Amino acid sequence: MWGRLSAGALLGLPLAVFAVGTLVYAWPGRWQDGMVPGMLAIVPAWLAIVAASPLFRSAVRAWVVLALATLAAFAALSAARLLGA
């Protein structure tokens, strides 16, 4: 259980930041206008990831899935920036 919770806590924060950042950056209009709502949305997103992390079957699966999700969110944010969204 502690391995799954630590995966959610450690990998959940960058996943929440990247996911919310991608939404804020891809939102229509200036990205600066969505910064405050985006920063406020990071904490509930992170808490949701941490709360859902014990649902994984094992700690290894939690680390792998959350690491891949974090990498995918980082790739989506980078793609949004490169494409000029």
N, C-alpha and C positions, 0 to 999 in steps of 0.2 A: 504493500500500500504506500509506503513512504517513497519508494522509487517512482511510482506513478504520480504521486503528488509533487515530487521534486521536478519531474519532467514537465508537469503542467505549470509549475511556478517559474522554472528557469526558461523553458522554451515558449511558454504561453505569453510572456511579456513582449518579446520581439514579434511573435506572431500577431498579437493584438495591435502592436504599433504598425507593422507592415500592412495588415488588413485594413485598418482604419485610415492609414496614410494613403493607401491605394484608392479607397473610396473618396477621400477628401480631394486627392489630386485629380481624379477622373470626373469629379462633380462639375457640372457646367458652371461657367463663370471663373472668377479668380480663385486660385487655391487658398489665398490668404483669408478669404471670407469664411472658409470652413475650418480654420485652425482651432478656434475655441470650441466649437461643438465636437470637432474631432478629438481634441485633447480630453474633453469630458467623456467621450465614448470609449476611450482606451481602457479605463478602469473597469467598467462593467464587462467589456469584452474579455479582459484578462481574467476577471473573476469567474466568468462563464467557462473559460478554458480550464482553469484550475478545478472548478467544481465538476467538470465532466471528465477530467483525467482519471479518476478511479474507476471509470467504466471500462477502461481497456483491460484485456485479459491478463496482460503481464506488463512488467515495467519496461522490458526490452521493446515490446510493441508500442508502448506509449512514447518512449524516446524516439523510435524510428518514425512513427507516424507524425509526431509533432515536429520533428526535425525536417521531414520532407514537406510538411505543410508550411513551415517557416521559410524554407528555400523557395517554394512555389510562390508564396506571398511576396518575397523579396524580388523574384523574377517578374511578377506582375507589376510591382511598383517600378522596377527599372524599365520595363517595356512601356509603361504609361509615360514615363519621363522621356524616353527616347522617341516615342511616336508623337510627342507634343500634345498629349491629351489635355 
